[in-house]
Amino acid sequence: MCGIVGAVAQRDVAEILVEGLRRLEYRGYDSAGVAILDTECNLQRVRRLGKVKELADAVDSNPIIGGTGIAHTRWATHGEPSEANAHPHVSGDISIVHNGIIENHEVLRAVLQERGYVFESQTDTEVIAHLVEWELRSAKSLLEAVQKTAAQLEGAYGTVAMDRRDPERLVVARSGSPLVIGLGIGENFLASDQLALLNVTRRFMFLEEGDVAEITRRDVNIFDVHGNAVEREITESNAEHDAGDKGQYRHFMQKEIFEQPTALINTMEGRISNDTVIVESIGAGAADILRNVEHVQIVACGTSYNAGMTARYWFEALAGVSCDVEIASEFRYRKFVTRPNSLLITLSQSGETADTLAALRLAKEKGYMSAMTICNVAGSSLVRESDLAFMTRAGTEIGVASTKAFTTQLATLLMFVTALGKQKGVIDPQKEKEIVTSLHQLPTQIEKALAFDKPIEQLAEDFADKHHALFLGRGEFYPIAMEGSLKLKEISYIHAEAYAAGELKHGPLALIDADMPVIVVAPTNDLLEKLKSNIEEVRARGGLLYVFADSDAGFEECEGMKIITMPKVDEFIAPIFYTIPMQLLSYHVALIKGTDVDQPRNLAKAVTVE
């Protein structure tokens, strides 16, 4: 959940490293630091508590001249956010940055203390620094020292080592936490995300699980978990240059909300024709796999879990295939039974979510017929390790609270469900045409939803003094209520919960009073009349209602109930459409509350730790 950048170059790299951290700040922002070997091979280390700007200001005030360096932005796991706990960590001539969690750090710490090492931080990372320093006393090279250190580590890590006595070399190791090498001309770079390096290179190599690599200005040598020299594919990135710029928008989240029509066009391009879903666009061999699927198991976390919960209704109602959805951190640690001919689907924006990745690897041992990931990052671990990868093409998402990644996941899932139903003979050509027609209309419909920005901004003023909120929905709109609740709590810090509306009378009604806003997702569908009864239960207890409904739903505004009348949309895409007002409401409430919208406290974008 932290960000790493490194460089070995002839030019000064301080600005490159700090800019890389700025682009990775969505991964962690408790503290940041940089270590550079200057022209006389002295280590220059600067660390600051807080965001990357604090580090950038410090480096600007005292420029560092040097061509080899490492940098890090932190999201605290072991030890509070502080300058002492900030990376890079140092042991003798060795400097280390690290993402992930070393699970056996306490045992290793005790051993190292017996050897005379004194710890200056509370972090598990400092263990790595001391281990490398110890192993280098007998090893022939920094590479060998890192390999010996890696063999002692348990847990997840992406780590980079730098030796003051060997100033033109970095050694990196990857186990469970992503690292990418950026290739230049007479210089090479590394990072935990290619986004950090797009201003210096477009050529990348992604390290595989267990890889250790030695990087100099002119060479990159990679060794697998067994110590054998290997080659990794070089890829050319076409990621957006300006992904790190907000442009005309106040926040990245706002920008990404308004990018959704374009993102959805990109998601669907080449995957649907005028009236069909192109099954081959899912991947080689997809048609044969889909024909044999009898059950779908979705595994995901956070927002992606909510997308999976929505899709469950589609899988069973449209494709006639049973579907279970489980939180990855629970799935990987419980005993479960694998149903015959089950397809595992993992959902992740980053493709590096630690729990989801672990669930995929576990599923491979448990007899799943096949594994597919729906993901936004090409080259990520989930993409590389899955049989099929159905990319969402949302474009880079910087805001910690996911928006366009969620709606593009839903669109991708709806296309996949349609393809599955078609291959299973459950969705006939007429039904397929109806779904595809709805998908074609989706970007335009999202534009209409975004036009409610100003009215929702005014509505958000009602939440200025609120500390709690309930979200209600029924059927496939219950997960949309869950997503609305998640967004509000993430960025406004209002305690919010979502319920299937029929559950109100089984407990949540006890919470209802005039200080508890209740947000209801209420489009016209088969459950509308049931939902109206649930709304009356709230009204009868003096609750304050905010109902998002279409013009056919038949609601009339009255005391204690505000109606936000949305355009009528097709039932297939309605869950995606109703996500937009939930996002806008959360965004504007957060502005009123004065929180950090893009980087909410205690959270990070890519959750690469357990």
Summary of the structure (lengths in Angstrom):
residues: 610
radius of gyration: 25.3
end to end distance: 9.7
largest distance: 79.3
contacts: 2262
relative contact order: 0.10
helix: 39%
strand: 23%
